[in-house]
Amino acid sequence: MGTIRVGTCSWTDPTLVNSGRFYPDSARSAEARLQHYASQFNIVEVDSSYYAIPGERNSYLWAERTPDDFAFDFKAFRVFTQHLTPVNSLPKDIREELTPELRRKGNLYYGDLPAELADGLWQRFESPLLPLDTVGKLGVVLFQFPPWFYPGSQQLDYIIRCMGKLPQYRIAIEFRNSMWLSEKNQAVTLGFLRRNNLPFVCVDEPQGFKSSVPPVAEVTSDIGLIRFHGRNKETWEKKGISPAERFNYLYTEEELKPWASKIVELAKQTKEMHVLFNNCHQDKAVVNARQICFMLRSQTPPQTAVE
């Protein structure tokens, strides 16, 4: 059975810090907070890399401040996953190379970028991954594609292109369009991921919406991933709210128990399972992460690492 890693999709969310229910009073600095988090869990997802390309210095600091067996998953910068991206989120030097027309638009898509600037962004994103990869603390780079990323040959080709842009790193794929996992497409989708050794990201999220992806429990590589987005139907597609508000949901033990059994079964097919809670409103994610850790320890052999 592979190692099961459990953690959350942020350790710096303001609602978590301000709740006062996870970090001790002594953990007031960035260093102290990460060290406290790493004493409780052995994986975290860097979500800020979706909004802006992180600095290399942070990666060195994160590597120094965490134990040897700690891992960081990184969320891919949003322009790479074909999300609408504010021009002001690009590095200044690349922003200044844009045409006046693109700068005036305020937002752009990946296809708007000249090839040389797109390549420059990939290189800039790759740089902060290297310090963590060098010391064995880089997990996967998560590519979370938007609801308008429909199944098709062009989309599959684009995923392969993304692999080629980050050849030395493992990229994982999360879909936000249910058609990828429809009765018609599911076997094709999972088969594509398996052939290319791409980890599939299982999700738990509100159902009943066009954007709802079913909670398919499958692995397609030697790394398996599950991300828990909560089940808050009222906020799932609500506009103009923060991510913390959107994912404001506390799972019950009854909701988590079936997943604990599935995680154990999936871990038997992998070298490593990443279980990440994205319901990062106040301390809900850390509470649920701790709960599922207890459940998993009761179901796994003593030699299996569950953190």
Secondary structure, DSSP 8 states (H G I E B T S, - for coil): --EEEEEES-S--HHHHHH-SSS-TT--SHHHHHHHHHHH-SEEEE-GGGTS---HHHHHHHHHTS-TT-EEEEE--GGGGT--EEGGGS-HHHHHHS-HHHHHHSEE-GGGS-HHHHHHHHHHHHTTHHHHHHTT-EEEEEEE--TT--SSHHHHHHHHHHHHHSTTS-EEEE---GGGGSTTTHHHHHHHHHHTT--BEEEE---SSTT---------SSEEEEEE----TTTTT-SS--HHHHT-----HHHHHHHHHHHHHHHTT-SEEEEEE---STTHHHHHHHHHHHHHHTTS-TTS-B-
